[in-house]
Amino acid sequence: MAYLDIQRAAGVTEIRMNRPEKHNAFDETLIAELTAAFAAVSTDDTVRVVILSAAGQSFSAGADLGWMKRMADQPREANERDSMAFADLMSAIDTCPKPVLGLVQGAAFGGGVGLTACCDIVIASEAASFSLSEVRLGLIPAVISPYVAAAIGPRACRRYFLTAERFDAATARELGLVHEVVPAAELDAARDRMLGHLLKGGP
């Protein structure tokens, strides 16, 4: 797959977004590849746990601006298809029958917050930052809003959907978006510790 690096070992499949030069921003290709990857692990009986991670400095910058510009020039029907494809991705992660462990090592903006909210468990680096940045473009975080609201609650959504404030990993933990915050150098160890807990459970 063009934008994914998928590693499998001992019942664990890691789906790593690998578009670091674009800060792992979404376009139609990354959305399709992620959706297909989660469909595959969902029906694979050898997979016990799924890790969602990202290469580079950013977890995900949300929607690729070039893709959004292309969408703006498309008819309404095409925009609806693209939006539904993104909605299908969010649902595929949220409803994955295997535990999904999110590792957020850097910035998660817009749809990147949506990805985070769809994971069952999230460990973030102290270097991670978050922003529901859509309002800066005159948009609302429509597709991701049910998942973000489930994670941080409607009251926090009223604030962060409107202000697009950037908040750190500690605040994300206080809000309920992430479960654990560790120094960047300890992210892999925290991952392995959590995998140990998850793999002790029955399939």
C-alpha positions in Angstrom: 0.0 0.0 0.0 1.3 3.4 -0.9 0.7 5.2 2.4 0.8 2.4 4.9 3.4 0.3 6.5 1.8 -2.8 7.9 3.8 -5.1 10.3 2.5 -8.4 11.7 4.0 -10.4 14.6 2.7 -12.8 17.3 -1.0 -11.9 17.0 -0.3 -8.1 16.7 -0.8 -6.1 13.5 0.6 -2.6 13.4 -1.0 -0.3 10.8 1.4 2.6 10.5 0.5 5.7 8.5 3.5 6.4 6.3 3.1 9.7 4.7 5.5 11.8 6.9 6.2 14.4 4.2 2.5 15.4 4.4 2.2 14.9 8.1 0.1 11.8 7.4 -2.7 14.0 6.2 -5.8 12.3 4.7 -6.5 12.1 1.0 -8.7 9.6 -0.9 -5.8 7.1 -1.1 -4.9 7.1 2.6 -8.6 6.9 3.5 -9.1 3.9 1.2 -6.0 2.1 2.3 -6.8 2.5 6.1 -10.3 1.3 5.5 -9.1 -1.7 3.7 -6.5 -2.5 6.3 -9.0 -2.4 9.1 -11.4 -4.5 7.1 -8.7 -7.1 6.7 -7.7 -7.3 10.4 -11.3 -7.4 11.5 -11.8 -10.8 9.7 -8.4 -12.2 10.4 -8.6 -14.7 13.2 -4.8 -14.6 13.7 -4.9 -11.0 14.7 -5.4 -10.4 18.4 -4.6 -6.7 18.7 -4.3 -3.8 16.2 -1.9 -0.9 16.7 -2.6 2.4 14.8 0.5 4.5 14.6 2.2 7.0 12.3 5.7 7.7 10.9 7.4 11.0 11.2 6.9 14.0 13.5 3.1 14.1 13.2 0.4 11.5 13.9 -2.0 13.1 11.4 -2.6 16.7 10.3 -6.2 15.8 9.3 -7.4 16.4 5.7 -4.8 17.1 3.0 -5.3 20.6 1.8 -4.6 19.6 -1.8 -7.3 17.0 -1.5 -9.8 19.5 0.0 -9.1 21.9 -2.9 -9.8 19.2 -5.4 -13.0 18.3 -3.5 -14.1 22.0 -3.6 -14.0 21.8 -7.4 -16.1 18.6 -7.6 -19.9 18.4 -7.7 -21.9 17.8 -4.6 -22.3 14.1 -5.3 -18.5 13.6 -5.4 -18.1 15.5 -2.2 -20.8 13.4 -0.5 -19.0 10.2 -1.7 -15.7 11.4 -0.2 -17.3 12.3 3.0 -19.0 9.0 3.3 -15.7 7.2 2.6 -14.2 9.1 5.5 -17.2 8.2 7.6 -16.7 4.5 6.7 -13.1 4.7 7.8 -14.1 6.1 11.2 -16.7 3.4 11.6 -14.2 0.7 10.6 -11.8 1.7 13.4 -14.5 2.3 16.0 -16.3 -1.0 15.3 -13.1 -3.1 14.8 -13.7 -6.4 16.7 -10.1 -6.5 17.8 -8.7 -4.1 20.4 -7.2 -1.0 18.7 -4.3 0.6 20.5 -3.5 4.1 19.2 0.0 5.5 19.6 0.1 9.3 19.2 3.7 10.5 18.9 3.1 14.0 17.6 0.5 16.4 16.3 -3.0 15.1 15.8 -5.2 17.8 14.2 -8.7 17.7 12.7 -9.3 14.2 11.5 -6.3 13.0 13.4 -8.3 13.7 16.6 -11.0 11.7 15.1 -8.7 8.7 14.5 -7.5 9.0 18.1 -11.1 9.1 19.4 -11.9 5.9 17.5 -9.2 3.8 19.1 -10.1 1.7 22.2 -6.9 2.7 24.0 -4.6 5.6 23.3 -1.1 6.2 24.6 0.4 9.6 23.7 3.9 11.0 23.9 4.4 14.1 26.0 5.4 15.7 22.6 1.9 15.1 21.2 -0.5 18.0 20.6 -4.1 18.1 19.5 -6.5 20.6 17.8 -9.9 20.4 16.3 -8.8 22.8 13.6 -11.6 22.6 11.1 -13.2 26.0 12.1 -10.1 27.7 10.8 -11.2 26.7 7.4 -14.8 27.6 8.0 -15.8 24.0 8.5 -17.2 21.9 11.3 -15.8 18.5 12.3 -18.9 16.8 11.2 -17.8 13.2 10.4 -15.6 12.8 13.5 -17.9 14.6 15.9 -19.8 11.5 17.2 -16.5 9.8 18.1 -14.9 12.9 19.6 -18.0 13.7 21.6 -18.0 10.1 23.0 -14.4 10.6 24.1 -14.4 14.1 25.6 -18.1 14.9 26.1 -20.4 17.5 24.5 -19.3 20.3 26.8 -15.6 20.1 25.8 -16.7 19.8 22.2 -18.6 23.1 22.4 -15.3 24.8 23.4 -12.8 23.0 21.2 -14.9 22.8 18.0 -15.3 26.5 18.1 -11.9 27.7 19.2 -9.5 25.3 17.4 -7.2 25.7 20.4 -4.1 23.6 20.4 -3.9 21.5 23.6 -1.2 19.2 24.9 -1.2 15.5 25.8 -1.8 16.2 29.5 -5.0 18.1 28.7 -6.0 15.4 26.2 -5.7 12.9 29.1 -7.8 15.1 31.4 -10.4 15.4 28.7 -10.5 11.6 28.2 -9.1 11.6 24.6 -6.0 9.6 25.6 -5.5 7.2 28.5 -1.8 7.5 29.2 0.9 10.1 28.6 4.6 9.1 28.6 7.9 10.7 27.6 8.7 10.2 23.9 11.5 7.9 24.7 9.2 5.6 26.7 6.4 5.3 24.1 7.6 1.9 22.8 7.9 0.5 26.3 4.4 1.7 27.2 3.1 0.1 24.0 4.7 -3.2 24.9 3.3 -3.0 28.4 -0.2 -2.5 27.2 0.2 -5.2 24.6 1.1 -7.5 27.4 -2.2 -6.8 29.2 -4.3 -7.1 26.0 -2.7 -10.4 24.9 -3.5 -12.0 28.3 -7.2 -11.7 27.4 -9.2 -14.4 25.7 -9.4 -14.1 21.9 
